[in-house]
Amino acid sequence: MVSSTALTFVISPGEKSCFYADVDGQGEKVGFYFAVQSGGSFEIDYAIMNPDDVVLLQGTNERQGDYIFTANKIGEYTFCFENEASISDKLIDLDIMVESEPRRTLSAQQLPFKDHTSALEESTHKLGGLLNSIARTQKHYHTRHHRNYSTVQSTQSRIFWFTVLESIVIVVSSLLQVWILKTFFSRGSRRFKV
């Protein structure tokens, strides 16, 4: 059984946001994915803590992360983001997944687990793993697309304002040249009259 939470949120400058996931049993897999979609230089600080507030993972100035770890304690795990070093809002995609796999317990006389599963169960398990891999790859490409789109918009804005500035400079220099020529010829015509 898999429980998952995916969301997109904005974190303001100087703000800290935390999210929580409950783990009901030891040995459950916890998947954690985040990506900064826009804002500043696409970097954020994060920390993951277990129920005893011990830091399991942390990073500074990270653009994205994709982690899977095994929960060794039952309770509420904390996923925090800090935007204290930046002066701009950050848009962040977040996905937290807690996976509880039903595990068969075998006695010493029973055959290994592989002999108990059918070919269909094995291929279903492999397909599930491949689909998870594809979903994570799609998230990665979505993040790259969004960042590249943001860069293109920023470049277009800079080109527009540079073009406006260049046009103003051309008009001002043209007017200045006309004024210089008028004053030059008006002074020159006074010399010939004398």
Disulfide bonds with the S-S distance in Angstrom:
Cys18-Cys80 2.01
